[in-house]
Amino acid sequence: MTMPTPTKSTVESTVTSDNRHVAPAVSRRNFLPRVFRRETFIGWLFVLPALLMYVVFVIVPFMLTIQYSFFKWNGVGPATWVGLKNYVTIFQVPNLIGTVINAFWLVVWFSFIPVGLGLVVASVIHRVATGRLGAISRTILFLPNVIPLVAAGIIWGWLLALPGLINQILEAFGLGAITRAWLGDFDTALPAVGIVGIWVLLGFCIVLLLTSMSKVDPALYESARIDGAGWFKEFVAITVPLLRYEIGVCLTVTVVAALAAFDIIWVTTAGGPGSSTSVPGIQIYILGFTQRAIGPASALAVMLMALVVLVIIPIQYLTKEIKQ
């Protein structure tokens, strides 16, 4: 067997004229750091426009928000250093800490219910509605995600008003005694907003989970049926375990939507009645643009970001472990 001849690009000489072996001369290009290579440089040129936009509109405002959270400032005059006083104020004022509690209640409505209900509905559609019927079902259920959130809030504001369609239907079925202004009652305002969130986010969860269900090997279900498993057993033992990664994606998206909610709540209730539907996003807007308290507003924004990270990281970690 003949030995391969070293190429000129990697080895200049391995034996001298007097038969002494020397170390091969490696090409200079191999010693260049990856950042200085032509391919890497061209790649960074493609990334640069998006990276600049991200730095200008995300990183810089985020750093300024952290800076403003340590000052007392009205947005116009000179700022006064107050240290952690703005963060302490958030925990001392009941209305401010109450917004965080309302946000966690919205996680139940915006996240847990749509994901759980989406699993069941997607499983039913996967088993029953096939072909054109399944495509029509997916399209109809996904429509709320296409509608702007402001428009959705206005529509549901009409439906849930005292003379709205919901109360008219209740009166038609003889349930007029329970009719009320659902968005204007202290006891029902937050659940009513939660129902709007379910309507908006349910379609996203169904479509994502239904798409993933179509990739599951049908032989698994056939084997389960041969062993005598029913629909519920198949759902618990096969469908849910194989869709845990997609469930994690749904939970991530919906939890962020719940904790950062603003559009729907502002259009439907503006945080009322009282502060029963006030969430951090609403309170940040009121503090910053109405009361001109830039420091507390920035501190609440930083706390909201930290809260989102603390909730999302475990979901991402568990999802990664399950996917592996």
C-alpha positions as CSV (number, residue, x, y, z in Angstrom):
1,M,0.0,0.0,0.0
2,T,1.4,3.4,-1.0
3,M,1.5,6.2,1.6
4,P,-0.4,9.5,0.7
5,T,1.9,12.3,-0.4
6,P,1.7,15.3,1.9
7,T,0.1,18.3,0.2
8,K,2.0,21.6,-0.2
9,S,-0.7,23.6,1.7
10,T,0.0,21.7,4.9
11,V,3.6,20.3,4.7
12,E,6.5,22.1,3.1
13,S,9.2,19.5,3.8
14,T,9.5,16.5,6.1
15,V,13.1,15.4,5.2
16,T,16.1,17.6,4.7
17,S,18.9,17.1,2.1
18,D,21.0,15.3,4.8
19,N,18.1,12.9,5.7
20,R,17.2,14.7,8.9
21,H,13.5,14.8,9.8
22,V,12.0,18.1,10.6
23,A,8.5,19.1,11.8
24,P,5.9,19.8,9.1
25,A,5.2,23.4,8.3
26,V,1.6,23.9,8.9
27,S,-0.2,26.5,6.8
28,R,-0.5,29.9,8.3
29,R,-4.3,29.9,7.6
30,N,-4.8,27.1,10.2
31,F,-3.3,29.3,12.9
32,L,-5.7,32.2,12.2
33,P,-8.5,32.5,14.8
34,R,-11.9,31.7,13.5
35,V,-13.1,35.3,13.8
36,F,-10.4,36.5,11.3
37,R,-11.3,33.9,8.6
38,R,-13.0,35.1,5.5
39,E,-16.1,32.9,5.9
40,T,-16.7,34.0,9.5
41,F,-16.2,37.6,8.5
42,I,-18.8,37.3,5.7
43,G,-21.2,35.6,8.1
44,W,-20.9,38.4,10.7
45,L,-21.6,40.9,7.9
46,F,-25.0,39.2,7.3
47,V,-25.8,39.2,11.0
48,L,-24.6,42.8,11.6
49,P,-27.9,44.6,10.6
50,A,-30.1,42.5,12.8
51,L,-27.5,42.6,15.6
52,L,-27.4,46.4,15.5
53,M,-31.2,46.6,15.6
54,Y,-31.3,44.3,18.6
55,V,-28.7,46.3,20.4
56,V,-30.3,49.7,19.7
57,F,-33.9,48.6,20.4
58,V,-33.5,45.9,23.1
59,I,-30.1,45.9,24.8
60,V,-29.7,49.7,25.2
61,P,-33.3,50.3,26.5
62,F,-32.9,47.4,28.9
63,M,-29.7,48.8,30.3
64,L,-31.3,52.3,30.6
65,T,-34.2,50.8,32.4
66,I,-31.9,49.2,35.0
67,Q,-30.1,52.6,35.4
68,Y,-33.4,54.5,35.8
69,S,-34.6,52.1,38.4
70,F,-32.0,53.5,40.9
71,F,-33.1,57.1,40.4
72,K,-36.0,59.3,41.3
73,W,-36.8,61.0,38.0
74,N,-39.9,62.5,36.3
75,G,-38.5,62.1,32.8
76,V,-37.6,65.7,32.3
77,G,-35.7,67.3,35.2
78,P,-32.6,66.2,36.9
79,A,-32.5,62.7,38.4
80,T,-31.7,61.9,42.0
81,W,-30.0,58.8,43.1
82,V,-32.2,56.7,45.5
83,G,-30.5,53.3,45.3
84,L,-32.9,50.4,46.0
85,K,-35.7,52.6,47.3
86,N,-37.8,52.1,44.2
87,Y,-37.6,48.3,44.6
88,V,-38.5,48.6,48.3
89,T,-41.5,50.7,47.4
90,I,-42.9,48.0,45.1
91,F,-43.1,45.6,48.0
92,Q,-44.5,48.2,50.4
93,V,-47.4,49.5,48.2
94,P,-50.2,46.9,48.1
95,N,-51.4,47.9,44.6
96,L,-48.0,47.3,43.1
97,I,-47.4,43.9,44.6
98,G,-51.0,43.0,43.9
99,T,-50.3,43.4,40.2
100,V,-47.8,40.5,40.4
101,I,-50.4,38.3,42.2
102,N,-52.9,39.1,39.4
103,A,-50.3,38.2,36.8
104,F,-49.9,34.7,38.4
105,W,-53.7,34.3,38.3
106,L,-53.6,35.1,34.6
107,V,-51.0,32.3,34.2
108,V,-53.7,29.8,35.2
109,W,-56.1,31.3,32.6
110,F,-53.7,32.1,29.8
111,S,-51.4,29.1,30.1
112,F,-52.5,26.1,32.1
113,I,-56.1,26.0,30.8
114,P,-55.3,26.6,27.1
115,V,-52.5,24.0,27.1
116,G,-54.6,21.4,29.0
117,L,-57.7,22.0,26.9
118,G,-55.6,22.2,23.7
119,L,-54.2,18.7,24.4
120,V,-57.7,17.2,24.7
121,V,-59.1,19.1,21.6
122,A,-56.0,18.3,19.5
123,S,-56.3,14.6,20.4
124,V,-60.0,14.5,19.5
125,I,-59.3,16.2,16.2
126,H,-56.4,13.9,15.4
127,R,-58.7,10.8,16.0
128,V,-61.9,12.1,14.4
129,A,-61.4,15.0,12.1
130,T,-59.1,13.9,9.2
131,G,-58.5,15.3,5.7
132,R,-60.4,18.4,4.8
133,L,-62.4,18.5,8.0
134,G,-59.2,18.6,10.0
135,A,-57.8,21.4,7.9
136,I,-61.0,23.4,8.3
137,S,-60.9,22.8,12.1
138,R,-57.4,24.0,12.4
139,T,-58.1,27.1,10.4
140,I,-61.1,28.1,12.4
141,L,-59.4,27.4,15.8
142,F,-56.3,29.4,14.7
143,L,-58.2,32.5,13.6
144,P,-58.1,34.2,17.0
145,N,-54.3,34.4,16.8
146,V,-54.6,36.3,13.5
147,I,-57.0,38.9,15.0
148,P,-55.1,41.9,16.6
149,L,-55.3,41.8,20.4
150,V,-56.8,45.3,20.5
151,A,-59.6,44.2,18.1
152,A,-60.2,41.0,20.2
153,G,-60.4,43.1,23.4
154,I,-63.0,45.4,21.8
155,I,-65.1,42.5,20.5
156,W,-65.1,40.8,23.9
157,G,-65.8,44.1,25.6
158,W,-69.1,44.2,23.6
159,L,-69.9,40.6,24.3
160,L,-69.4,40.8,28.0
161,A,-71.1,44.1,28.6
162,L,-74.3,44.3,30.5
163,P,-76.5,44.5,27.3
164,G,-74.0,42.2,25.5
165,L,-74.6,39.0,23.7
166,I,-73.5,36.8,26.6
167,N,-76.1,38.2,28.9
168,Q,-78.8,38.0,26.2
169,I,-78.1,34.3,25.8
170,L,-78.3,33.8,29.5
171,E,-81.6,35.5,29.7
172,A,-82.9,33.4,26.8
173,F,-82.2,30.3,28.8
174,G,-83.8,31.7,31.9
175,L,-80.6,32.6,33.7
176,G,-81.2,36.3,33.9
177,A,-80.5,36.3,37.6
178,I,-76.8,35.8,37.1
179,T,-76.3,38.4,34.3
180,R,-74.0,41.2,35.2
181,A,-71.3,43.5,33.7
182,W,-68.7,40.7,33.6
183,L,-65.8,43.1,33.1
184,G,-67.1,45.6,35.6
185,D,-67.6,43.3,38.6
186,F,-64.8,43.0,41.1
187,D,-65.4,39.2,41.4
188,T,-65.7,38.4,37.7
189,A,-63.5,40.9,36.0
190,L,-60.2,38.9,36.2
191,P,-61.9,35.5,35.2
192,A,-63.6,37.3,32.3
193,V,-60.3,38.6,31.1
194,G,-58.9,35.1,31.5
195,I,-61.6,33.7,29.2
196,V,-60.5,36.2,26.6
197,G,-57.0,34.9,27.0
198,I,-58.1,31.3,26.6
199,W,-60.0,32.2,23.4
200,V,-56.9,33.9,22.0
201,L,-54.2,31.3,22.9
202,L,-56.2,28.1,22.6
203,G,-55.9,27.9,18.8
204,F,-52.1,28.3,18.9
205,C,-51.8,25.4,21.4
206,I,-54.1,23.2,19.4
207,V,-52.4,23.7,16.1
208,L,-48.9,23.2,17.5
209,L,-49.9,20.0,19.4
210,L,-52.0,18.7,16.5
211,T,-49.0,19.1,14.1
212,S,-46.8,17.2,16.5
213,M,-49.4,14.4,17.0
214,S,-49.3,13.8,13.2
215,K,-45.6,12.9,13.5
216,V,-46.2,10.1,16.2
217,D,-45.8,6.6,14.8
218,P,-49.3,5.1,14.3
219,A,-47.8,1.7,15.2
220,L,-47.6,2.8,18.8
221,Y,-51.3,3.4,19.0
222,E,-52.0,0.1,17.2
223,S,-49.9,-1.8,19.7
224,A,-51.7,-0.1,22.5
225,R,-55.1,-1.1,21.1
226,I,-54.0,-4.7,20.7
227,D,-53.1,-4.7,24.4
228,G,-56.6,-3.5,25.1
229,A,-55.8,0.2,25.9
230,G,-58.6,2.7,25.4
231,W,-58.5,6.3,24.3
232,F,-57.7,7.7,27.7
233,K,-54.9,5.2,28.3
234,E,-53.4,6.0,24.8
235,F,-53.6,9.7,25.6
236,V,-51.9,9.4,29.0
237,A,-49.3,6.7,28.1
238,I,-48.4,7.7,24.5
239,T,-49.6,11.1,23.4
240,V,-48.6,13.2,26.5
241,P,-45.1,11.7,27.0
242,L,-44.2,12.1,23.3
243,L,-45.5,15.7,23.2
244,R,-43.8,16.9,26.3
245,Y,-41.3,19.1,24.3
246,E,-44.2,20.7,22.4
247,I,-46.1,21.2,25.7
248,G,-43.0,23.0,27.0
249,V,-43.1,25.3,24.0
250,C,-46.8,26.0,24.6
251,L,-46.2,26.7,28.3
252,T,-43.3,29.1,27.5
253,V,-45.3,31.1,25.0
254,T,-48.5,31.3,27.1
255,V,-46.7,32.0,30.4
256,V,-44.9,35.0,28.8
257,A,-48.2,36.2,27.3
258,A,-49.8,36.0,30.8
259,L,-47.0,37.8,32.7
260,A,-46.5,40.5,30.1
261,A,-50.2,41.0,29.3
262,F,-51.2,44.5,28.4
263,D,-53.2,44.9,25.2
264,I,-56.3,42.9,26.1
265,I,-56.5,44.1,29.7
266,W,-56.0,47.8,28.7
267,V,-58.7,47.7,26.1
268,T,-61.3,45.7,28.1
269,T,-60.8,46.9,31.7
270,A,-57.8,49.3,31.8
271,G,-56.9,47.5,35.1
272,G,-60.3,48.0,36.7
273,P,-62.6,47.9,38.4
274,G,-60.3,49.3,41.1
275,S,-57.1,47.3,40.7
276,S,-58.8,43.9,40.3
277,T,-57.3,43.3,36.8
278,S,-54.2,45.5,37.2
279,V,-51.1,43.6,36.0
280,P,-47.4,44.8,35.9
281,G,-47.7,45.9,32.3
282,I,-50.6,48.2,33.1
283,Q,-49.0,49.6,36.3
284,I,-45.7,50.3,34.5
285,Y,-47.6,52.3,31.9
286,I,-49.5,54.3,34.6
287,L,-46.4,55.0,36.6
288,G,-44.3,56.0,33.7
289,F,-46.6,57.9,31.4
290,T,-49.4,59.1,33.7
291,Q,-47.7,59.7,37.1
292,R,-44.3,60.3,35.5
293,A,-42.6,58.2,38.2
294,I,-39.9,56.8,35.9
295,G,-37.9,55.2,38.8
296,P,-40.7,53.0,40.2
297,A,-41.9,52.1,36.7
298,S,-38.4,51.0,35.7
299,A,-38.0,49.0,38.9
300,L,-41.2,47.2,38.3
301,A,-40.2,46.5,34.7
302,V,-36.9,45.0,35.9
303,M,-38.7,42.9,38.4
304,L,-41.2,41.7,35.7
305,M,-38.3,40.7,33.5
306,A,-36.7,38.8,36.3
307,L,-40.0,37.1,37.1
308,V,-40.4,36.0,33.5
309,V,-36.9,34.6,33.5
310,L,-37.4,32.8,36.8
311,V,-40.6,31.1,35.5
312,I,-39.3,30.3,32.1
313,I,-35.9,28.8,33.0
314,P,-37.3,25.8,34.8
315,I,-39.7,25.1,31.9
316,Q,-36.8,25.3,29.4
317,Y,-34.6,23.1,31.6
318,L,-37.3,20.4,32.1
319,T,-38.0,20.5,28.4
320,K,-34.4,20.1,27.5
321,E,-34.0,17.1,29.8
322,I,-37.1,15.5,28.5
323,K,-36.1,16.0,24.9
324,Q,-32.8,14.4,25.4
